[in-house]
Amino acid sequence: MIFAWFTAARLFLGRVPEIVWPVLALAAIVGGVLLWDRWDDAQVVEKINRERAAASAQAGVESAEDRADRVRVDLENKQARELAIARAEASEAAKAPEARSTLSAQDRALNCERLRQAGLTGGAKYKELCR
């Protein structure tokens, strides 16, 4: 079968004039280069997609860790805020009515927390107001 195909191709190519041979050779070279370029591009694209998938999986793991850290920090901040508000309310409730602050307990606790985060906890007023 293959021998018959080669024989038919040889007979056909034997009838092609010599002027056409350079054109056929050029067409074969250009076709080969285009075919190789397309195959090479497909390999490069496949490699890039594999690398991107690996990087994406790593980023997903890091994102999950970051989200877990944020949730933990948010929970700690919420608990600290609620504790500060409860302390401020208890402190105000223990005072005589005429000595109570005009600020709400939430505002007072927020101000105390801001002072604490700024590192301004050494003053006498802080110690008095933010026990």
Buried (B, 14 or more C-beta within 10 A) or exposed (E): EEEEEEEEEEEEEEEEEEEEEEEEEEEEEEEEEEEEEEEEEEEEEEEEEEEEEEEEEEEEEEEEEEEEEEEEEEEEEEEEBEEBBEBBBEBBEEEEEEEEEEBEBEEBBBBBBEBBEEEEEEEEEBEEBBE
